[in-house]
Amino acid sequence: MSLKPIIILPDTRLRAVSAPVTAVDDGVRTLLDDMLETMYDAPGIGLAAIQIAVPKRVIVVDVAKREEEGEENPEKKNPIFLINPEIVLASEETSIYEEGCLSIPEFYAEVERPARVRVRYLDRMGIAQELDADGLLATCLQHEIDHLNGVLFIDHISRLKRDRVVKKFAKDAKRRVDETGTE
């Protein structure tokens, strides 16, 4: 396993639609393991392959530490590996969570999404699965699946706030280029 760099807004690859995985093989499993290590190191609760510049329909999530009441236990892990995930059912009832994103560091906003979803996907062995989720897991799955479609959580907030965030990150990226000569 190895840590991968996470691409940051305004990187245009974040707007790319990721390609389906055609075969679940050792290369895909290595990608999943690298993504999980990168997500834990960040630290985060979800990561889409496109966030490490790999345009494949692959996500990893682990909300176990965040859903526990009380003190966080860093040893409690429950990673979920999803290949070619798709939302097949979403509730009409909605919930609001404050979301953040490893590709938009240090920016958070409340986002309203369906409260419950059913996701169909292939697991790390290529076996078809379905997962019913609510609460933080439902929000995280929707957030990461959005990434696979080139959608960022800031697309769910007001245009004014979104424009401010995009402008700030574009300015920061330009400053980094000016200071180092590279991005």
N, CA, C and O of each residue as an XYZ file, in Angstrom:
732
protein
N       0.853     -1.187      0.000
C       0.000      0.000      0.000
C       0.887      1.233      0.000
O       1.988      1.238      0.550
N       0.369      2.281     -0.638
C       1.136      3.529     -0.630
C       0.202      4.728     -0.645
O      -0.898      4.686     -1.198
N       0.677      5.797     -0.021
C      -0.079      7.038      0.005
C      -0.023      7.698     -1.367
O       1.013      7.691     -2.032
N      -1.136      8.258     -1.775
C      -1.225      8.950     -3.059
C      -1.562     10.418     -2.801
O      -2.278     10.730     -1.850
N      -1.053     11.319     -3.638
C      -1.423     12.729     -3.476
C      -2.888     12.956     -3.867
O      -3.379     12.411     -4.856
N      -3.556     13.763     -3.075
C      -4.964     14.108     -3.337
C      -4.994     15.390     -4.153
O      -4.375     16.386     -3.780
N      -5.721     15.360     -5.276
C      -5.813     16.558     -6.103
C      -6.812     17.528     -5.469
O      -7.789     17.124     -4.838
N      -6.534     18.813     -5.658
C      -7.263     19.882     -4.981
C      -7.934     20.789     -6.018
O      -7.400     21.018     -7.103
N      -9.115     21.299     -5.660
C      -9.778     22.327     -6.454
C      -8.778     23.451     -6.692
O      -8.115     23.829     -5.726
N      -8.606     24.012     -7.858
C      -9.456     23.962     -9.057
C      -9.037     22.924    -10.100
O      -9.363     23.090    -11.275
N      -8.328     21.861     -9.715
C      -7.899     20.842    -10.668
C      -9.108     20.369    -11.486
O     -10.100     19.895    -10.931
N      -9.009     20.504    -12.801
C     -10.152     20.197    -13.676
C     -10.492     18.710    -13.702
O     -11.599     18.339    -14.093
N      -9.560     17.858    -13.291
C      -9.856     16.415    -13.263
C     -10.985     16.087    -12.289
O     -11.654     15.065    -12.439
N     -11.200     16.947    -11.293
C     -12.293     16.716    -10.348
C     -13.660     16.792    -11.018
O     -14.648     16.316    -10.460
N     -13.726     17.382    -12.206
C     -14.987     17.505    -12.941
C     -15.169     16.399    -13.988
O     -16.167     16.368    -14.708
N     -14.198     15.503    -14.056
C     -14.279     14.407    -15.029
C     -15.263     13.343    -14.554
O     -15.390     13.086    -13.357
N     -15.957     12.727    -15.515
C     -16.807     11.579    -15.215
C     -15.916     10.341    -15.287
O     -15.251     10.095    -16.293
N     -15.916      9.578    -14.214
C     -15.033      8.414    -14.126
C     -15.580      7.238    -14.928
O     -16.792      7.065    -15.058
N     -14.665      6.435    -15.462
C     -15.023      5.283    -16.300
C     -15.331      4.061    -15.430
O     -14.710      3.874    -14.384
N     -16.279      3.237    -15.855
C     -16.570      2.004    -15.117
C     -15.364      1.065    -15.108
O     -14.555      1.053    -16.036
N     -15.267      0.290    -14.048
C     -14.244     -0.749    -13.949
C     -14.799     -1.966    -14.691
O     -15.913     -2.414    -14.419
N     -14.011     -2.496    -15.630
C     -14.481     -3.628    -16.433
C     -14.114     -4.979    -15.836
O     -14.777     -5.979    -16.113
N     -13.072     -5.019    -15.027
C     -12.664     -6.271    -14.383
C     -12.072     -5.964    -13.016
O     -11.207     -5.098    -12.884
N     -12.545     -6.680    -11.998
C     -12.001     -6.510    -10.653
C     -10.829     -7.478    -10.526
O     -11.011     -8.692    -10.427
N      -9.616     -6.908    -10.532
C      -8.402     -7.714    -10.494
C      -7.476     -7.187     -9.399
O      -7.852     -6.310     -8.621
N      -6.268     -7.730     -9.349
C      -5.318     -7.308     -8.317
C      -4.969     -5.831     -8.438
O      -4.723     -5.174     -7.427
N      -4.944     -5.298     -9.656
C      -4.666     -3.877     -9.844
C      -5.730     -3.007     -9.189
O      -5.411     -1.990     -8.574
N      -6.991     -3.403     -9.320
C      -8.093     -2.658     -8.696
C      -8.017     -2.793     -7.180
O      -8.239     -1.824     -6.455
N      -7.701     -3.998     -6.700
C      -7.590     -4.191     -5.242
C      -6.424     -3.382     -4.663
O      -6.526     -2.866     -3.550
N      -5.338     -3.269     -5.396
C      -4.217     -2.428     -4.949
C      -4.654     -0.967     -4.907
O      -4.323     -0.246     -3.967
N      -5.399     -0.529     -5.926
C      -5.935      0.833     -5.939
C      -6.805      1.061     -4.705
O      -6.671      2.087     -4.038
N      -7.694      0.117     -4.394
C      -8.562      0.241     -3.219
C      -7.734      0.369     -1.940
O      -8.032      1.207     -1.090
N      -6.704     -0.452     -1.804
C      -5.858     -0.403     -0.603
C      -5.113      0.920     -0.505
O      -5.008      1.495      0.579
N      -4.592      1.408     -1.633
C      -3.896      2.697     -1.641
C      -4.858      3.827     -1.282
O      -4.503      4.743     -0.539
N      -6.078      3.754     -1.815
C      -7.079      4.775     -1.506
C      -7.424      4.772     -0.025
O      -7.544      5.831      0.591
N      -7.584      3.585      0.545
C      -7.941      3.495      1.957
C      -6.826      4.083      2.828
O      -7.099      4.849      3.752
N      -5.592      3.731      2.539
C      -4.469      4.271      3.301
C      -4.403      5.794      3.169
O      -4.167      6.498      4.151
N      -4.614      6.296      1.953
C      -4.597      7.743      1.702
C      -5.718      8.431      2.462
O      -5.511      9.487      3.059
N      -6.921      7.826      2.442
C      -8.079      8.405      3.145
C      -7.819      8.460      4.651
O      -8.060      9.491      5.279
N      -7.330      7.365      5.238
C      -7.064      7.357      6.674
C      -5.985      8.373      7.045
O      -6.072      9.019      8.090
N      -4.984      8.514      6.203
C      -3.884      9.430      6.484
C      -4.330     10.889      6.419
O      -3.766     11.736      7.112
N      -5.333     11.194      5.598
C      -5.711     12.585      5.304
C      -6.104     13.441      6.520
O      -5.606     14.565      6.555
N      -6.886     13.095      7.478
C      -7.792     11.963      7.569
C      -9.158     12.314      6.990
O      -9.589     13.467      7.021
N      -9.830     11.291      6.462
C     -11.158     11.500      5.902
C     -12.022     10.283      6.146
O     -11.580      9.290      6.724
N     -13.279     10.377      5.690
C     -14.221      9.260      5.851
C     -14.653      8.689      4.506
O     -15.402      7.713      4.461
N     -14.193      9.284      3.416
C     -14.518      8.772      2.094
C     -13.530      9.314      1.083
O     -12.976     10.400      1.255
N     -13.313      8.539      0.014
C     -12.407      8.971     -1.045
C     -12.816      8.292     -2.340
O     -13.065      7.087     -2.377
N     -12.882      9.083     -3.398
C     -13.146      8.559     -4.740
C     -11.821      8.497     -5.488
O     -10.936      9.324     -5.265
N     -11.688      7.518     -6.375
C     -10.431      7.342     -7.109
C     -10.025      8.609     -7.856
O      -8.836      8.913     -7.952
N     -10.991      9.346     -8.381
C     -10.656     10.565     -9.135
C      -9.925     11.572     -8.246
O      -9.194     12.421     -8.755
N     -10.108     11.493     -6.944
C      -9.437     12.428     -6.038
C      -7.937     12.156     -5.939
O      -7.177     12.995     -5.456
N      -7.518     10.979     -6.400
C      -6.079     10.707     -6.509
C      -5.709     10.604     -7.996
O      -4.735      9.948     -8.365
N      -6.509     11.266     -8.834
C      -6.257     11.391    -10.274
C      -6.388     10.077    -11.035
O      -5.755      9.894    -12.074
N      -7.205      9.165    -10.522
C      -7.489      7.914    -11.231
C      -8.970      7.935    -11.611
O      -9.828      7.784    -10.741
N      -9.284      8.121    -12.904
C     -10.680      8.284    -13.321
C     -11.434      6.960    -13.463
O     -11.943      6.633    -14.535
N     -11.497      6.208    -12.366
C     -12.239      4.944    -12.340
C     -13.357      5.048    -11.315
O     -13.246      5.788    -10.338
N     -14.434      4.303    -11.539
C     -15.605      4.350    -10.665
C     -15.362      3.459     -9.437
O     -15.897      2.356     -9.321
N     -14.539      3.982     -8.537
C     -14.135      3.263     -7.331
C     -14.155      4.239     -6.165
O     -13.635      5.350     -6.269
N     -14.762      3.819     -5.040
C     -14.743      4.640     -3.831
C     -14.464      3.765     -2.612
O     -14.717      2.560     -2.614
N     -13.937      4.402     -1.578
C     -13.782      3.759     -0.275
C     -14.405      4.688      0.760
O     -14.304      5.910      0.656
N     -15.049      4.093      1.756
C     -15.626      4.879      2.846
C     -15.413      4.126      4.161
O     -15.321      2.899      4.196
N     -15.341      4.896      5.221
C     -15.302      4.329      6.570
C     -15.768      5.404      7.534
O     -15.019      6.319      7.878
N     -17.011      5.280      7.961
C     -17.574      6.269      8.885
C     -17.643      5.730     10.310
O     -18.229      6.375     11.180
N     -17.058      4.563     10.566
C     -17.183      3.910     11.876
C     -16.735      4.802     13.017
O     -17.430      4.905     14.028
N     -15.575      5.456     12.875
C     -15.052      6.288     13.964
C     -15.938      7.498     14.197
O     -16.066      7.961     15.330
N     -16.551      8.018     13.140
C     -17.344      9.241     13.266
C     -18.738      8.972     13.792
O     -19.344      9.849     14.409
N     -19.261      7.776     13.561
C     -20.628      7.485     13.988
C     -20.701      7.064     15.446
O     -21.775      7.096     16.046
N     -19.571      6.669     16.023
C     -19.544      6.272     17.426
C     -19.878      7.453     18.318
O     -19.441      8.578     18.075
N     -20.646      7.185     19.337
C     -20.926      8.231     20.318
C     -19.727      8.361     21.245
O     -19.050      7.379     21.549
N     -19.477      9.572     21.683
C     -18.408      9.766     22.650
C     -17.043      9.841     22.008
O     -16.882     10.367     20.907
N     -16.066      9.310     22.708
C     -14.669      9.431     22.316
C     -14.359      8.604     21.064
O     -14.822      7.472     20.924
N     -13.563      9.193     20.150
C     -13.165      8.470     18.950
C     -12.180      7.366     19.304
O     -11.295      7.543     20.141
N     -12.352      6.238     18.656
C     -11.441      5.118     18.838
C     -10.735      4.885     17.508
O     -11.338      4.344     16.581
N      -9.461      5.285     17.395
C      -8.766      5.164     16.115
C      -8.593      3.721     15.657
O      -8.310      3.481     14.483
N      -8.758      2.760     16.556
C      -8.629      1.352     16.176
C      -9.913      0.805     15.564
O      -9.890     -0.244     14.919
N     -11.022      1.493     15.754
C     -12.301      1.009     15.224
C     -12.390      1.399     13.750
O     -12.520      2.575     13.412
N     -12.317      0.403     12.889
C     -12.385      0.652     11.457
C     -13.398     -0.298     10.834
O     -13.518     -1.453     11.242
N     -14.111      0.196      9.855
C     -15.069     -0.619      9.123
C     -15.086     -0.140      7.668
O     -16.072      0.442      7.216
N     -13.985     -0.389      6.933
C     -13.919      0.116      5.569
C     -14.898     -0.604      4.645
O     -15.140     -1.804      4.771
N     -15.451      0.173      3.711
C     -16.327     -0.376      2.676
C     -15.699     -0.015      1.339
O     -15.368      1.143      1.085
N     -15.540     -1.019      0.492
C     -14.950     -0.837     -0.832
C     -16.065     -0.980     -1.855
O     -16.763     -1.994     -1.879
N     -16.236      0.038     -2.706
C     -17.322      0.000     -3.683
C     -16.776      0.253     -5.084
O     -16.131      1.269     -5.342
N     -17.045     -0.677     -5.971
C     -16.626     -0.584     -7.360
C     -17.886     -0.422     -8.205
O     -18.855     -1.161     -8.033
N     -17.866      0.543     -9.114
C     -19.022      0.865     -9.970
C     -20.305      1.091     -9.157
O     -21.358      0.562     -9.512
N     -20.224      1.875     -8.067
C     -21.424      2.076     -7.247
C     -22.460      2.935     -7.963
O     -22.131      3.859     -8.706
N     -23.715      2.600     -7.714
C     -24.807      3.426     -8.242
C     -25.934      3.455     -7.228
O     -26.239      2.453     -6.580
N     -26.542      4.614     -7.104
C     -27.684      4.756     -6.208
C     -28.905      4.252     -6.956
O     -29.259      4.779     -8.011
N     -29.549      3.225     -6.405
C     -30.717      2.637     -7.070
C     -32.019      3.044     -6.391
O     -33.100      2.839     -6.943
N     -31.920      3.618     -5.197
C     -33.099      4.072     -4.475
C     -32.689      5.181     -3.525
O     -31.682      5.061     -2.828
N     -33.451      6.249     -3.491
C     -33.192      7.363     -2.572
C     -34.514      7.783     -1.943
O     -35.536      7.856     -2.625
N     -34.495      8.055     -0.657
C     -35.714      8.445      0.048
C     -36.135      9.863     -0.336
O     -35.308     10.689     -0.724
N     -37.415     10.122     -0.221
C     -37.901     11.489     -0.412
C     -37.522     12.343      0.787
O     -37.280     13.543      0.656
N     -37.472     11.712      1.960
C     -37.055     12.410      3.173
C     -35.594     12.828      3.021
O     -34.770     12.079      2.497
N     -35.296     14.025      3.485
C     -33.927     14.523      3.367
C     -33.311     14.744      4.748
O     -34.005     14.771      5.765
N     -32.003     14.899      4.751
C     -31.295     15.274      5.969
C     -30.197     16.254      5.573
O     -29.786     16.320      4.415
N     -29.740     17.001      6.551
C     -28.707     18.002      6.317
C     -27.494     17.654      7.168
O     -27.600     17.452      8.377
N     -26.342     17.589      6.511
C     -25.072     17.364      7.197
C     -24.090     18.438      6.764
O     -24.136     18.921      5.633
N     -23.207     18.803      7.672
C     -22.112     19.682      7.300
C     -21.064     18.813      6.618
O     -20.504     17.900      7.223
N     -20.809     19.115      5.345
C     -19.872     18.319      4.567
C     -18.578     19.074      4.348
O     -18.541     20.305      4.322
N     -17.527     18.302      4.192
C     -16.229     18.800      3.792
C     -15.710     17.853      2.736
O     -16.364     16.860      2.416
N     -14.548     18.144      2.191
C     -14.006     17.320      1.122
C     -12.485     17.406      1.152
O     -11.920     18.490      1.303
N     -11.831     16.267      1.009
C     -10.372     16.252      1.005
C      -9.810     17.024     -0.183
O      -8.661     17.463     -0.139
N     -10.595     17.199     -1.245
C     -10.157     17.966     -2.415
C     -10.510     19.447     -2.317
O     -10.153     20.239     -3.190
N     -11.212     19.812     -1.248
C     -11.535     21.225     -0.978
C     -11.234     21.448      0.505
O     -12.145     21.676      1.302
N      -9.947     21.381      0.869
C      -9.584     21.378      2.289
C     -10.017     22.631      3.046
O      -9.972     23.752      2.539
N     -10.436     22.381      4.284
C     -10.774     23.432      5.239
C     -11.976     24.272      4.838
O     -12.126     25.398      5.313
N     -12.836     23.743      3.970
C     -14.106     24.410      3.664
C     -15.224     23.422      3.978
O     -15.182     22.262      3.568
N     -16.226     23.905      4.714
C     -17.357     23.070      5.114
C     -18.641     23.842      4.849
O     -18.676     25.067      4.958
N     -19.690     23.113      4.499
C     -20.995     23.737      4.283
C     -22.084     22.692      4.508
O     -21.876     21.497      4.300
N     -23.240     23.172      4.935
C     -24.382     22.285      5.112
C     -24.964     21.943      3.754
O     -25.188     22.812      2.911
N     -25.207     20.633      3.561
C     -25.752     20.133      2.301
C     -26.957     19.263      2.616
O     -26.920     18.431      3.523
N     -28.025     19.464      1.856
C     -29.228     18.649      2.016
C     -29.229     17.556      0.957
O     -29.067     17.824     -0.234
N     -29.412     16.325      1.410
C     -29.429     15.156      0.516
C     -30.520     14.197      0.994
O     -31.046     14.358      2.096
N     -30.866     13.194      0.169
C     -31.785     12.163      0.657
C     -31.255     11.522      1.942
O     -30.055     11.277      2.071
N     -32.146     11.256      2.878
C     -31.757     10.717      4.186
C     -31.331      9.256      4.103
O     -30.509      8.803      4.899
N     -31.886      8.515      3.143
C     -31.571      7.097      3.000
C     -31.344      6.772      1.525
O     -32.003      7.325      0.644
N     -30.412      5.876      1.276
C     -30.147      5.427     -0.092
C     -29.879      3.927     -0.109
O     -29.457      3.337      0.886
N     -30.133      3.336     -1.255
C     -29.691      1.959     -1.527
C     -28.677      2.059     -2.654
O     -28.941      2.663     -3.693
N     -27.510      1.456     -2.434
C     -26.425      1.513     -3.404
C     -26.119      0.093     -3.880
O     -25.962     -0.830     -3.080
N     -26.040     -0.056     -5.197
C     -25.631     -1.319     -5.816
C     -24.188     -1.147     -6.282
O     -23.834     -0.115     -6.853
N     -23.351     -2.165     -6.035
C     -21.926     -2.053     -6.350
C     -21.294     -3.438     -6.419
O     -21.932     -4.439     -6.094
N     -20.046     -3.485     -6.842
C     -19.238     -4.693     -6.756
C     -18.289     -4.527     -5.574
O     -17.742     -3.444     -5.366
N     -18.093     -5.589     -4.802
C     -17.148     -5.509     -3.691
C     -15.730     -5.786     -4.203
O     -15.531     -5.948     -5.407
N     -14.759     -5.840     -3.312
C     -13.363     -5.970     -3.739
C     -13.048     -7.313     -4.390
O     -11.971     -7.491     -4.959
N     -13.983     -8.257     -4.307
C     -13.805     -9.536     -4.991
C     -14.611     -9.583     -6.297
O     -14.587    -10.590     -7.006
N     -15.321     -8.498     -6.612
C     -16.100     -8.446     -7.845
C     -17.494     -9.020     -7.710
O     -18.163     -9.272     -8.712
N     -17.941     -9.230     -6.481
C     -19.265     -9.801     -6.226
C     -20.284     -8.675     -6.078
O     -20.057     -7.714     -5.344
N     -21.406     -8.800     -6.780
C     -22.466     -7.786     -6.724
C     -23.062     -7.737     -5.323
O     -23.359     -8.768     -4.720
N     -23.233     -6.508     -4.816
C     -23.775     -6.271     -3.481
C     -24.767     -5.118     -3.531
O     -24.764     -4.319     -4.468
N     -25.615     -5.042     -2.512
C     -26.458     -3.875     -2.285
C     -26.305     -3.480     -0.839
O     -26.155     -4.327      0.042
N     -26.346     -2.172     -0.601
C     -26.177     -1.635      0.751
C     -27.247     -0.587      0.989
O     -27.375      0.367      0.221
N     -28.018     -0.767      2.057
C     -28.975      0.251      2.480
C     -28.283      1.099      3.531
O     -27.714      0.574      4.487
N     -28.332      2.413      3.352
C     -27.619      3.304      4.258
C     -28.488      4.484      4.655
O     -29.330      4.948      3.887
N     -28.263      4.959      5.878
C     -28.892      6.197      6.330
C     -27.853      6.973      7.127
O     -26.719      6.521      7.288
N     -28.238      8.125      7.617
C     -27.339      8.926      8.433
C     -26.081      9.339      7.683
O     -26.104      9.596      6.480
N     -24.978      9.396      8.433
C     -23.711      9.843      7.868
C     -23.247      8.953      6.717
O     -22.688      9.455      5.742
N     -23.469      7.644      6.814
C     -23.050      6.744      5.739
C     -23.775      7.080      4.441
O     -23.151      7.093      3.380
N     -25.068      7.350      4.499
C     -25.821      7.713      3.289
C     -25.270      8.993      2.676
O     -25.113      9.088      1.459
N     -24.978      9.972      3.518
C     -24.422     11.234      3.032
C     -23.059     11.006      2.390
O     -22.788     11.516      1.303
N     -22.208     10.244      3.059
C     -20.861      9.981      2.549
C     -20.918      9.247      1.204
O     -20.190      9.601      0.277
N     -21.766      8.241      1.095
C     -21.887      7.505     -0.166
C     -22.332      8.422     -1.298
O     -21.789      8.358     -2.400
N     -23.317      9.271     -1.030
C     -23.790     10.188     -2.069
C     -22.694     11.170     -2.474
O     -22.523     11.463     -3.657
N     -21.958     11.675     -1.496
C     -20.865     12.617     -1.748
C     -19.813     11.969     -2.649
O     -19.376     12.574     -3.628
N     -19.407     10.744     -2.322
C     -18.358     10.070     -3.092
C     -18.852      9.646     -4.475
O     -18.105      9.743     -5.448
N     -20.087      9.183     -4.576
C     -20.638      8.819     -5.891
C     -20.756     10.065     -6.760
O     -20.542      9.993     -7.970
N     -21.095     11.206     -6.162
C     -21.086     12.475     -6.915
C     -19.722     12.703     -7.565
O     -19.648     13.100     -8.727
N     -18.644     12.452     -6.818
C     -17.291     12.631     -7.370
C     -17.118     11.843     -8.665
O     -16.502     12.330     -9.613
N     -17.658     10.633     -8.707
C     -17.510      9.784     -9.896
C     -18.198     10.392    -11.111
O     -17.887     10.049    -12.252
N     -19.131     11.294    -10.857
C     -19.875     11.955    -11.929
C     -19.414     13.389    -12.153
O     -20.076     14.152    -12.856
N     -18.281     13.759    -11.558
C     -17.742     15.105    -11.743
C     -18.481     16.175    -10.957
O     -18.392     17.359    -11.280
N     -19.206     15.765     -9.931
C     -19.988     16.689     -9.104
C     -19.296     16.835     -7.750
O     -18.895     15.845     -7.139
N     -19.161     18.070     -7.291
C     -18.567     18.357     -5.987
C     -19.647     18.795     -5.017
O     -20.703     19.273     -5.432
N     -19.387     18.632     -3.722
C     -20.418     19.002     -2.752
C     -20.760     20.485     -2.825
O     -21.866     20.877     -2.455
N     -19.836     21.311     -3.292
C     -20.126     22.744     -3.414
C     -21.159     23.022     -4.509
O     -21.704     24.124     -4.577
N     -21.433     22.036     -5.362
C     -22.485     22.193     -6.370
C     -23.869     22.139     -5.737
O     -24.863     22.462     -6.387
N     -23.938     21.732     -4.473
C     -25.209     21.634     -3.757
C     -25.455     22.835     -2.839
O     -26.432     22.848     -2.090
N     -24.586     23.833     -2.890
C     -24.770     25.028     -2.062
C     -25.108     26.200     -2.982
O     -25.135     26.044     -4.203
N     -25.363     27.360     -2.409
C     -25.764     28.512     -3.219
C     -24.658     28.891     -4.201
O     -23.474     28.684     -3.937
N     -25.063     29.440     -5.317
C     -24.102     29.838     -6.354
C     -23.097     30.863     -5.820
O     -21.912     30.809     -6.150
N     -23.576     31.787     -5.001
C     -22.703     32.818     -4.442
C     -21.589     32.189     -3.599
O     -20.417     32.521     -3.773
N     -21.957     31.279     -2.684
C     -20.947     30.614     -1.844
C     -20.000     29.777     -2.702
O     -18.787     29.787     -2.494
N     -20.568     29.053     -3.670
C     -19.749     28.205     -4.537
C     -18.745     29.046     -5.322
O     -17.570     28.689     -5.406
N     -19.198     30.153     -5.892
C     -18.307     31.024     -6.667
C     -17.175     31.570     -5.801
O     -16.037     31.675     -6.260
N     -17.479     31.916     -4.555
C     -16.450     32.410     -3.633
C     -15.396     31.340     -3.359
O     -14.198     31.624     -3.358
N     -15.851     30.110     -3.128
C     -14.927     29.005     -2.830
C     -14.043     28.726     -4.044
O     -12.828     28.587     -3.904
N     -14.637     28.643     -5.221
C     -13.876     28.351     -6.437
C     -12.837     29.450     -6.677
O     -11.691     29.167     -7.027
N     -13.248     30.696     -6.487
C     -12.334     31.823     -6.691
C     -11.163     31.765     -5.705
O     -10.016     31.999     -6.083
N     -11.461     31.453     -4.435
C     -10.415     31.361     -3.413
C      -9.415     30.263     -3.763
O      -8.207     30.481     -3.684
N      -9.904     29.089     -4.147
C      -9.001     27.981     -4.464
C      -8.218     28.251     -5.746
O      -7.062     27.839     -5.849
N      -8.810     28.926     -6.719
C      -8.086     29.286     -7.944
C      -6.964     30.265     -7.605
O      -5.854     30.150     -8.123
N      -7.262     31.222     -6.737
C      -6.256     32.204     -6.318
C      -5.116     31.521     -5.559
O      -3.945     31.831     -5.780
N      -5.463     30.590     -4.662
C      -4.445     29.851     -3.913
C      -3.555     29.032     -4.847
O      -2.340     28.981     -4.659
N      -4.154     28.393     -5.851
C      -3.389     27.584     -6.810
C      -2.443     28.467     -7.608
O      -1.295     28.094     -7.849
N      -2.923     29.640     -8.020
C      -2.074     30.567     -8.782
C      -0.898     31.029     -7.921
O       0.233     31.121     -8.399
N      -1.173     31.317     -6.655
C      -0.118     31.746     -5.739
C       0.939     30.650     -5.577
O       2.136     30.937     -5.567
N       0.493     29.384     -5.450
C       1.444     28.266     -5.319
C       2.322     28.153     -6.566
O       3.524     27.908     -6.458
N       1.736     28.327     -7.733
C       2.495     28.260     -8.990
C       3.496     29.396     -9.032
O       4.657     29.188     -9.385
N       3.058     30.611     -8.670
C       3.936     31.782     -8.679
C       5.111     31.604     -7.719
O       6.231     32.017     -8.019
N       4.852     30.985     -6.556
C       5.896     30.820     -5.544
C       6.876     29.708     -5.886
O       8.070     29.823     -5.608
N       6.382     28.640     -6.486
C       7.238     27.464     -6.711
C       7.569     27.208     -8.170
O       8.502     26.465     -8.478
N       6.825     27.806     -9.050
C       7.021     27.547    -10.472
C       6.309     26.290    -10.950
O       6.282     26.008    -12.148
N       5.721     25.517    -10.002
C       4.930     24.331    -10.333
C       3.719     24.273     -9.438
O       3.658     24.930     -8.399
N       2.742     23.463     -9.865
C       1.567     23.306     -9.022
C       1.745     22.180     -8.063
O       0.848     21.898     -7.268
